[in-house]
Amino acid sequence: MAANKNGNGKLRLKWVRSAICTPVKHKRVVRGLGFTRLNQVVERPDTAAIRGMVAKVPHLVQIVET
């Protein structure tokens, strides 16, 4: 797997849209990524599992460029 631009193998993710009125699975993915509040930015390792979680909720989460 290729590392991101800063080369340390980390992804910076931002929660940009509320999970209200979304399926329970989407809410669990957002919590699983470590988000607790809207507009929060978290840093996660760049792994296939994390990228798969982000791919499930692209309308709620975005990858932030560093």
C-alpha positions in Angstrom: 0.0 0.0 0.0 1.3 3.4 -0.9 1.9 6.0 1.8 0.3 9.4 1.6 2.1 12.6 0.6 3.8 13.2 3.9 5.3 9.7 3.8 4.5 8.6 7.3 1.6 6.2 6.5 -1.0 8.2 8.3 -4.4 9.5 7.1 -6.0 12.7 8.5 -9.8 12.3 8.5 -12.4 15.0 9.1 -16.0 14.3 10.1 -17.9 16.8 7.9 -21.6 15.7 8.0 -23.9 14.6 10.8 -24.8 10.9 11.1 -28.3 11.7 12.1 -30.8 9.9 9.9 -28.2 7.5 8.6 -28.3 3.7 9.0 -26.9 2.3 12.2 -24.0 0.7 10.3 -22.8 4.1 9.2 -23.0 5.4 12.7 -20.9 2.5 13.9 -18.3 3.1 11.2 -18.0 6.8 12.2 -17.5 5.8 15.9 -15.1 3.1 14.8 -12.9 5.7 13.1 -12.7 7.5 16.5 -14.9 10.5 15.9 -16.8 12.0 18.8 -18.0 15.3 17.4 -18.6 17.0 14.1 -15.7 18.8 12.3 -13.3 16.8 14.4 -10.0 15.8 12.7 -8.4 12.4 13.7 -5.2 10.7 12.5 -5.3 7.0 11.7 -2.8 4.6 10.1 -3.1 4.2 6.4 -4.3 0.6 6.2 -6.7 -1.2 4.0 -9.1 -1.6 7.0 -9.3 2.2 7.6 -9.6 3.0 3.9 -12.4 0.5 3.6 -14.2 2.2 6.5 -13.8 5.6 4.9 -15.1 4.1 1.6 -18.3 3.0 3.3 -19.1 6.6 4.5 -17.6 9.0 1.9 -20.6 11.3 2.3 -19.8 11.8 6.0 -16.0 11.8 6.2 -13.3 13.4 4.1 -9.5 12.9 3.9 -7.7 16.1 4.8 -4.6 17.1 3.0 -1.6 18.0 5.2 
